[in-house]
């Protein structure tokens, strides 16, 4: 598919300073909503700690002695006061520690990410900036920078993570910084605006050219 999309490059004060050509393969991909759903489900499953646990008969202390004899008492037969029907007894079929993680095929993950990037471009949520710098590393300076770009709740995509910028934005609610090599579908859906530097755009092109 030939490249034909173009987008303005903005300065820190949201002034157009140039134009860049965007690859249609990345920013005009067909909408594959089912793959986006599967990618989000996979990412959320992979984040689960899987540490929920209940005590089975093997883990509950006590109850080794039969509470009363089998017959002749008029009561129901019981073998242990730690059986599942007793208060303080074990749990039957309760959750046990497990690994919830799994991986979609590489091609499915790729198509889901292309769909998410393309949707952000279609809805006007993709902003390409010349560069993003906060030399002071201060949160208030980062807030001013994002306010000038009208992107207070943004996903910032760079070629590589920059220490000063990362330190400046880490306390800003709804804002996240990621290198282009690790941007995910869940990140893209969680932020209404994607701030993409020119270097970050080049890194994304390289990622999808592999």
C-alpha positions, 0 to 999 in steps of 0.5 A: 500500500502506498504511503499517502497520509500526512500530518503536521509536526507541532512545536511545544507551543502547538505551532506547525513547524513542518509536515511528515508523511505517515505510512498507511500500513501503520496509520490506515490499517483496517479496523479489526476490533475483535483482535483489539479485544483479544489483545486487551484481554491477553494483557489484562490476564498477563497482569493478574498476580494469580495469588488467590488461594483458599485452604483445602482439607490438606491445609486446615489444622485440626479435625483429625478426630471423629467428632462423635461415633458413627451411629446411635447419636441421632445426629448426622454422621461426621468425620471431621470438624474441618470438613467443608460444611463446618464453620471454620472448615476447609473450602472445596473447589476454591481458587488456588495460585495459578498463572493466568498469562498466555500469548496471542500469535505474533501476527494477531498482536501486530494487527491489534496494535496497528488497529489501535494506532490507526483509530487514534489517527482517525479520531484526531488523537494523534499529535506529532511533536518536534521534540518534548523536553523538560530540562528541569525535570519538574512536574509543574514544567511538564504540566505546562508543556502538556497544557500548551499542547492541549494534551493533559492526559496523554500517552507520550511515545519516544524513541527511548525513555528520557530520564528528565521527562520521565521524572517530570511526568510520573506524578501527572495523573492520566499521563504515561511515557513509553518507548516506541518499542513497548507501546501496547494496545492497552496503553493506546486505548487508555489515553485519549491523546497520543503524543508522538515525537518525530524520533518516536515516529521513526522508531515505530516505523522501524518496529513495524518494518521488522 
